[in-house]
Amino acid sequence: MNLTGNGNPSRDARDDLAPRDDPFALARARLAARLVREHSPRPDLPQLDELIAEVAELQPLPAVATKILQLGEAHQFSAHELATIIASDQVLTARLLRLANSAYYGSSRRIGTVRDAVVLLGFRTVHQVALASCLVDNPRPLANLEYNDFWQFSIATALLAEILARTEGHHQDEAFTAGVLHNIGLLTLDQHRPHVLTEVITRARQQQETLHQSERGLLGFTDADLGGALALHWNFPDALAESVRGHASLDAPPAADSLSAIVMRARIFARSYGLSDGLRERPDPRPTTEDWTTAPFSSSLAREGGMDRILERADAFIAAALG
């Protein structure tokens, strides 16, 4: 998602795009940000709540994404309702139809309308993919990240998280979205404060720290903290926002059955396979696979076509979203 913006939109435009169901969303996000750590170790570096307010003003979550998210939380919904929301946005409609007819799904039947996509692929699948595609925008130059690598890693992590959730029988509705979103704080930091991220990477290398340790030491917060606070502002469910924040927690490992743990494990597997999360110069060593990567997860992954199929689907998603 492009979070830089081209200047301040009008007040009317910001109000139209802001989440409508919770007028205190920004206040909640800023409060959560302050609770991470009250002050940055250095006064010349940004406070977390300041970044949240800046991003919220320049680039709120698109209105269609907010509507899709709210529909997913409703107790009653229909394929017609989801199709109507998606069809109201021409760009999203084009992306979804490209994706539905791409190697991402490998459907043998030509899908010509949003309603056909919902009926043939299922509400949950279309809901997740439509929401995720709202977050992927045309790339702009970044100082520290390769945009396509970043999104390939995020989508691959999402697909792996979905397989893990299905294998373990919990968080199946949220796993894909959580995987797509999990690194959004890193992208935001590079878009809004690239020189700060560069300094973080330099410190991590010099002091032999992980990226998140260096962020906490220099800024007082991590990019995962930033992403989690943004998710709260966008009115994502608490468990989803927590998975964004908690996938890289420095304080305590997430509970084994949590959504955060699923995303963390999917991310570790993706990196251990050799995928880059987009950082051109990542200071962390590549992790090694752990025991959990064996059966039953390995069997589930094999049934999905293995990592080659995961990468094929991730690349198809990016091509459809950015095409």
N, C-alpha and C positions, 0 to 999 in steps of 0.2 A: 504494500500500500504506500502510495506517495504521501508522506506526511510533512513535506516541506511547505507546500502552498506557494502561491504567487503573490502574496500580500494579504492584507486583512480583508476578508469579505465583509459585506455590509452587515449591520446588526440584524436586519430582516433575514438575510441569507443564513446567518449563523443560527438564528432562532428556528428557522425552518428545518435545518439539518440536525439540530440538537435532539437528544433523546427526550421524548415527550412524557413518558410515564413516570419519570422520577426527576423532579426539578432540582433535587439535591445531589444528583449524580456526581457533579464536579466537586462539590463539597466533600462527599464521601471519599472520592479518590484522593483529594488533597489531604484529608485527615489520615487516610491509610498511608500516604506518602510520608507524612510527618512522623508517624509511629515507627517507621523503619529506623530513622535516626534523625534527631532534631537539627543537627548542624553538620554541614560539610566540614571536613578537616581543614579545608582551605577556603577562605572567603571569596576568592576570585573564581571559584568553580560553581556551577549551577546547583541550586537546591532541587530536590526531587519534585516538590510541589510546584516550583516555578516551571519546570519542564512540562509537567502535566497540564498546567493552565495554558502554556504556550501552544502545545500540540492541540489541545481541545479547541482553541480559538482559530488556529490556522487550518486545521483539517479534521472536522468532526467525522464520526462514522457516517457513511452515506445513508440517506434516509431509507433507501430500499433495504439496506442491510439491517437497519433497526426494525423494520416491519417484518422481515423474514425471521429475525431473532425472536420477536414477540410472538409470532405465529407458532414457532416451535415450542414455546412455553405454554401455549394455550392448551386447555384440556380437550377441546374439541376443535377439529380443523378438517379441511377437505382438500383434495387435490386441486379443485377449482380455485380455492382461496390462494394457495401457493402459486398456481399458474398465473392468476390475475396479478399478484404482486410482482412477479418476475417479468411478466409481459409489459408492465408499466414502464420498464427501463429497457430501452432499445439495446444499449451496449451489453447489459447483463443477459438479455435474451439471446443475442448473437453469440456470446461466449458459451452459454449453456448448450445451445444447439451444436456449436462446433465441438464442444467437449463430448456431448452425447453420441456424436457420430465419429468420434476419433478412436484411436487405439487405446484410449483410457478405459473405455468400456468394451470395445470390440463387438458392438451390437451387430447382429446380422440383418436387422431391419432398419431401414432409413427412418430417422426420427425428424419430423418436420415441424412440430409445434411444441411449445412448452408443456401443454397438457399431455401430449404423447410421451414426453420425457418423464413426467411425473408418474403416469400410469405404468410405463414399461420399466422404469428404473426404480420406482418406489419413492414415497414421500421423504423418508429419512435421507436417502442418498442424494436426491436433488436438493433438499434443504441444506445439507452440509456443504455440497459442492457450490451451490449458489452463494452461500454466505462466505465461503472461503474465497471465491472469485472476486467478491467485492473488495477484498483486502489486497489483491494483486493488481497493481496499476503499472502503466508504462514506466520503464526505468529511467532514472536520471543519474548523472554522474555521482558516484560516491567515493569518498576518500579511502575508506578501509575495507569496503565490502564489494565483492563481485555479485551483482544483482541476481543474475540467473542461477549462480551456484547457491546463493542464499535461499531462493525459492525452491530449487530442486531439493535441497536438504530439508526444508520445512515440509514440503509435500511428501517426501519419502518418509520422514519421521511420522507424519500424520497417518500414512498408510500402514506403517509398522505398528503404530499405536492402536489403530483400528483392529489389526489382526490380534494383537495382544489382548485387547479388551474382549474380543469375540472368544478367544481361547480361554480366558479366565472367567468370562460370564458376567462382567460388570463394566459400567461406564461406556457401553456400546454406543449410546446416543451422542456422547460428547467427545469421544477419543479423537476422531478425525479433526474436528474443529480445534481442539486443544493442541494437537500436533502442528497444525498450520500456524496457529497463533503464538506458539511457545517462545519464539525468538523475536517477537515484534519489538521488544524493548531495545534489542541490539540495533535493529534497522533504524529505529527512531533516534537513538543516540548518534548514529553516524550521519543521519540527515540533518539533525539540529545542532549537534556539537561535535563535528568530525575531529577537530583538533584535540578535544578532550579524550575521545576514544583512542586517538593516536598516542597520546600521552599515557593512557592506561596500558596500552600494548607495550610501549617502551619500558614502563616501570615493571610490568610482569616479567618481561624478558630479563631485565637487569637484576631483579630480585628473586628470580626463579619462583614466581608465584603463578597460580592459575589466573585466568582472565578475571574471574569473579572476585577472587581475593584482592587483586589489584584494584578493581573498581570499588570494593568496599573500603579499602585502605585509603584511596585517593578521594573518592566522592562521598563516601558514607552510605552508598547504596549500590546495588548491582543493576545491570540492564534487565534482569529478571524482575526485580522490584519495580522498575519503571514500566515494564510490560504489564505486570499484574495490576498496577494502579490505573493504567490506561484502560484495561479491560473492565475495571470497576466503573470508570467514567462512562464507558460505552454501554453500561447496563448489562454486561454479560453476567450470567448466573455466577453466584459466589464460588461454586466449585470449579468453574471454568477459569475464573480470574485467579483463583488460588493455584491452579495447575500451571498457569503461566509464571506466577511468582515462585512457586515451590519446586519447579523442575530443576532448579539450580541452587537450592537453599544451602546457605553456609552454616546455618544455625543448628539444624537437626534434619536427618533424613526424613522424607515423607513416609507416612504410613504405607505399608506394603500393598494394601488394597485400595489406595487412593488413586485418583486421576493423575495427580502429580507424579506418582511413582511409575505409572504406565508411560507417561510422556518421557520421563527421565530415562527409563530403560530403552524405549524406542530410540531416543537420541543417542544413547551410548552405543547401541547396536549400529546405527547409521554411521557414526564416526569411526567405530572399530572396523567397519567394512571399507573405510577409506574415503567416505564422502566428506567434502568440505562444507562447513556451514557458511561459507562466503567470505570469511576473513582472509585477506590476502596474506597476512602474517600472523597466524595464530600462535601465541606463546605456549599453549598447553600441549603436552605430548598426546599423541593419539591413544585413546584407551584400548585395552585389550578386551576381547569378549569374555563374558562371565558364564557361570554354570547355567544361568537361566536361558541362555541362547540355545540350549539343547532341547530335546523333546519335553513338552508337547509343542512349544513354540516353533521349533524347527520344522516339525511336521506340518503345522498350519501354514508356515511360510512356503514350504515346498508345494503345498496344494494351490497356493496363489501364484505359482510360477517362479518362486525364488526372487532374489534381489534383482535379477535382470528384468523381470516383469515389473517389479516395484519401480525401478528407474524408468522403464518405458512409459509407465502410467504417469509418473511425475513429470516427465518431459512433455507428454501429451497435454497434461493439465496446463503447464506453463505456456505451451504454444497456443492453446485455445484462449487462455486468459489474456495473453499479451498480443495476440494476433490482430 
